[in-house]
Amino acid sequence: MAARNGIPSRMLASAVAEIDANPPAWLAQSRANSTGKRPVWVELRCYVCDFHELARPKKWWPEFSYVMCDFHSDRDLPAPAAGVRRSQFDGVGSRFRGFTDTRDDA
């Protein structure tokens, strides 16, 4: 975005401070649109074998209770507690499934 708007890849610290203090309209809008709710990168770590990778979270990813490699059995996870519903999400990262445990309020 910066290169598209004529900002060079290398700048003096004073020039960066000036842009930070008086941002152009496109930068101000970009900052306003950035809510900070989702991290840019998340670490996915398998509950069973501890394999991990960094991935960019997708909009549809909930807050997972467990993450597990897609070739492990569901029996490798602890059973959900009484009154808890477990949901599974496939296609998380390059090789994971995500699980969420939510209290069943019924």
C-alpha positions, -999 to 999 in steps of 0.1 A, spaced: 0 0 0 28 24 9 47 18 -24 14 22 -44 11 57 -28 46 68 -35 62 61 0 98 48 -5 109 16 10 136 34 31 130 67 49 146 88 76 131 83 110 120 120 110 101 114 78 84 84 93 75 104 124 60 131 102 38 106 83 28 90 116 18 124 131 1 136 99 -10 105 80 -23 108 44 -60 100 39 -54 64 27 -33 56 58 -58 72 82 -86 51 66 -65 20 68 -58 26 105 -95 33 111 -104 0 94 -79 -20 115 -98 -32 145 -70 -53 160 -95 -81 168 -77 -108 149 -40 -114 150 -21 -115 117 -5 -148 126 -15 -175 150 4 -206 162 -14 -239 156 -1 -266 179 -14 -302 178 -28 -314 211 -16 -350 205 19 -348 189 28 -312 195 35 -304 158 31 -267 152 29 -242 124 22 -205 120 -9 -196 99 -29 -166 90 -63 -170 108 -94 -172 86 -125 -151 93 -145 -182 101 -121 -196 127 -136 -195 162 -115 -197 193 -105 -234 194 -105 -255 225 -83 -280 208 -63 -282 176 -52 -316 163 -35 -330 131 -61 -343 107 -48 -378 108 -52 -383 146 -83 -400 159 -110 -381 177 -105 -406 206 -71 -389 213 -89 -359 227 -103 -359 262 -141 -365 262 -162 -333 266 -176 -327 300 -213 -333 307 -234 -306 292 -207 -295 267 -211 -298 230 -181 -303 208 -179 -289 172 -153 -298 146 -138 -276 119 -118 -291 91 -92 -273 70 -75 -254 97 -40 -245 86 -22 -270 63 -31 -302 83 -52 -295 113 -88 -298 126 -100 -274 152 -125 -283 180 -146 -260 201 -163 -270 233 -193 -249 242 -217 -252 271 -251 -266 260 -276 -242 276 -307 -263 267 
